[in-house]
Amino acid sequence: MNRKQVLPEVELSATPHALRAVDFCALQTYHGEGRLSVGALPRVALELDISNPDDGFDWQIQTQFTANQVGALEQTLRLKLKGQASMTCQRCLQAFQYALNVERLFIFVADEAAADAYPMEDDLFDPLVSSTHFDLLALIEDEILLSLPLVPKHPEASCSTSPFLGIIEEPENPFKVLKNIKK
C-alpha cells in the first residue's frame, strides 16, 4: 500500500513580530495573509517621500513541498504583495499613488553555497537559504523595495507640467551679434 505523507499546515500570524522568526527547516507547510502598514516597514518608509496613513501592503504567503527529479522534497514559497504608496513624481513634483502588485516564487536551499550554485537560467524560482528563524518580514520588505521605481513618475499622459519649466530662461546666443556683420 502506497500512501502519500500528509504534512502539517501552519497558519502564519499577521503580526509583524510573528513574521520575524518562521521555521522553514521544519517539515510543514505555511500559509497566511495580512496587511502591513508603512510604519511596520521602516526601510520602505525611508524611500517614500510622503507618508499617508492609508498606505500599506497586503501580503499573502503559501509554501508547499514538491519532489524534484531525484525524488527529494523541495520547499517552495509563493509571495504575493499588493498595495499602494504615496510618492512624488520626479517629472512634475506632484504627489501620486504608486500601485504595487507583485508575485514572486522562491525555493528554499540548505545553505549559501547551494544558493550560489542554483542555476541562474532558472527564472521561475529565486533561491532562499532556509533557517529555523527566517525573517519573513525582511523578505516582504525587500520585495517591496525592489518593486518601487528608482525614479517615481506619473505616466506621461497624466503628468502635469512642472511649475519650474517656465522659470528657466535660455541664455542669449553670444554669436547673435555676428549675424549682422555680413550686411
C-alpha positions as CSV (number, residue, x, y, z in Angstrom):
1,M,0.0,0.0,0.0
2,N,1.5,3.3,-1.1
3,R,0.3,6.4,0.9
4,K,1.3,10.0,0.4
5,Q,2.6,11.6,3.5
6,V,0.4,14.5,4.7
7,L,2.4,17.4,6.1
8,P,1.1,19.6,8.8
9,E,0.0,23.1,7.6
10,V,0.6,26.1,9.8
11,E,-1.2,29.4,9.5
12,L,1.1,32.4,10.0
13,S,0.1,35.1,12.3
14,A,-0.3,38.5,10.5
15,T,1.6,40.5,13.2
16,P,5.0,41.9,12.2
17,H,6.6,40.4,15.2
18,A,5.5,36.8,14.3
19,L,6.9,37.2,10.8
20,R,10.4,37.8,12.1
21,A,11.2,34.2,13.0
22,V,9.5,31.5,10.9
23,D,10.9,28.0,11.0
24,F,11.3,27.0,7.3
25,C,13.5,24.0,8.3
26,A,10.5,22.1,9.7
27,L,8.7,19.6,7.6
28,Q,5.5,21.6,7.4
29,T,3.8,24.0,5.0
30,Y,2.8,27.5,5.8
31,H,0.1,29.9,4.6
32,G,-1.0,33.2,5.8
33,E,-2.1,36.7,4.8
34,G,-2.4,40.1,6.3
35,R,-1.7,43.8,5.9
36,L,1.4,45.7,6.8
37,S,1.3,49.5,7.2
38,V,4.3,51.5,6.0
39,G,5.1,52.2,9.7
40,A,5.9,48.4,10.2
41,L,8.4,48.6,7.3
42,P,11.0,51.2,8.3
43,R,13.2,50.8,5.2
44,V,10.2,51.3,2.9
45,A,9.1,54.3,4.9
46,L,12.6,55.9,4.2
47,E,12.1,55.5,0.5
48,L,8.7,57.2,0.4
49,D,8.6,60.9,0.1
50,I,5.1,61.2,1.5
51,S,3.6,59.3,4.4
52,N,-0.1,58.6,4.0
53,P,-1.9,56.7,6.8
54,D,-3.8,54.7,4.2
55,D,-0.5,53.4,2.6
56,G,0.2,49.8,3.3
57,F,0.7,46.5,1.6
58,D,-1.4,43.3,1.6
59,W,0.7,40.1,1.7
60,Q,-0.1,36.5,1.1
61,I,2.2,33.5,1.7
62,Q,1.9,29.9,0.6
63,T,4.6,27.2,0.9
64,Q,4.5,23.7,-0.5
65,F,6.7,20.7,-0.9
66,T,7.3,19.1,-4.3
67,A,9.6,16.2,-5.3
68,N,12.4,17.1,-7.6
69,Q,13.9,14.9,-10.4
70,V,15.8,12.7,-7.9
71,G,12.8,12.3,-5.6
72,A,14.0,14.7,-2.8
73,L,11.5,17.1,-1.3
74,E,11.9,20.8,-2.2
75,Q,10.1,23.6,-0.4
76,T,8.8,26.5,-2.4
77,L,7.3,29.8,-1.3
78,R,4.8,31.9,-3.2
79,L,4.7,35.6,-2.1
80,K,2.0,38.0,-3.3
81,L,2.1,41.7,-2.5
82,K,-0.4,44.3,-3.3
83,G,-0.8,47.9,-2.1
84,Q,-0.1,51.5,-2.8
85,A,2.4,54.0,-1.8
86,S,2.3,57.8,-1.9
87,M,5.2,59.1,-3.9
88,T,6.4,62.3,-5.5
89,C,6.6,62.4,-9.3
90,Q,10.1,63.4,-10.3
91,R,8.8,65.0,-13.5
92,C,6.1,67.3,-12.2
93,L,6.9,67.2,-8.4
94,Q,3.2,66.4,-7.6
95,A,2.1,63.5,-5.3
96,F,0.7,60.4,-6.8
97,Q,-0.3,56.9,-5.7
98,Y,2.1,54.2,-6.9
99,A,0.2,50.8,-7.2
100,L,2.3,47.8,-6.4
101,N,1.3,44.3,-7.5
102,V,4.0,41.6,-7.1
103,E,4.0,37.8,-7.2
104,R,7.3,36.0,-6.6
105,L,8.3,32.4,-6.3
106,F,11.2,31.2,-4.2
107,I,12.8,27.8,-3.5
108,F,14.5,27.0,-0.2
109,V,18.0,25.6,-0.2
110,A,20.2,24.3,2.6
111,D,23.0,26.9,2.7
112,E,24.7,29.9,0.9
113,A,26.8,27.5,-1.3
114,A,23.6,25.8,-2.6
115,A,22.1,29.3,-3.2
116,D,25.2,30.4,-5.2
117,A,25.2,27.1,-7.1
118,Y,21.5,27.4,-8.0
119,P,21.2,27.7,-11.8
120,M,20.8,31.3,-12.9
121,E,18.9,30.3,-16.0
122,D,16.0,29.1,-13.9
123,D,13.9,32.3,-14.0
124,L,10.9,30.7,-12.2
125,F,12.4,30.4,-8.7
126,D,14.9,32.5,-6.7
127,P,16.8,30.6,-4.1
128,L,16.5,31.4,-0.3
129,V,18.5,29.9,2.4
130,S,16.2,28.1,4.8
131,S,16.5,28.8,8.5
132,T,14.8,28.0,11.8
133,H,14.5,31.7,12.4
134,F,13.8,33.0,8.9
135,D,12.9,36.7,8.8
136,L,9.8,36.7,6.5
137,L,9.1,40.4,7.3
138,A,12.5,41.3,5.9
139,L,11.8,39.3,2.8
140,I,8.5,41.1,2.3
141,E,10.2,44.5,2.8
142,D,13.0,43.6,0.4
143,E,10.5,42.6,-2.3
144,I,8.6,45.9,-1.8
145,L,11.8,47.9,-2.1
146,L,12.8,46.0,-5.2
147,S,9.4,46.8,-6.8
148,L,9.5,50.5,-6.1
149,P,10.6,52.6,-9.0
150,L,14.1,54.2,-8.8
151,V,12.7,57.4,-10.3
152,P,9.0,57.6,-9.5
153,K,6.9,59.3,-12.3
154,H,3.3,59.5,-13.4
155,P,2.5,58.0,-16.7
156,E,3.3,60.9,-19.2
157,A,-0.3,61.3,-20.2
158,S,-1.4,62.1,-16.7
159,C,1.6,64.1,-15.6
160,S,1.1,67.8,-15.3
161,T,3.8,70.3,-16.4
162,S,6.5,71.1,-13.9
163,P,6.0,74.5,-12.3
164,F,9.7,75.2,-12.8
165,L,9.8,74.9,-16.5
166,G,8.7,78.5,-17.1
167,I,11.3,79.9,-14.8
168,I,14.4,78.6,-16.7
169,E,15.4,81.1,-19.4
170,E,17.5,80.2,-22.4
171,P,20.8,82.1,-22.4
172,E,21.4,84.6,-25.2
173,N,23.5,83.3,-28.1
174,P,26.9,85.0,-28.0
175,F,27.2,84.8,-31.8
176,K,24.0,86.7,-32.4
177,V,25.9,89.9,-32.9
178,L,28.0,88.3,-35.7
179,K,24.8,87.8,-37.8
180,N,24.7,91.5,-38.7
181,I,28.4,91.8,-39.8
182,K,27.8,90.4,-43.3
183,K,25.4,93.2,-44.1
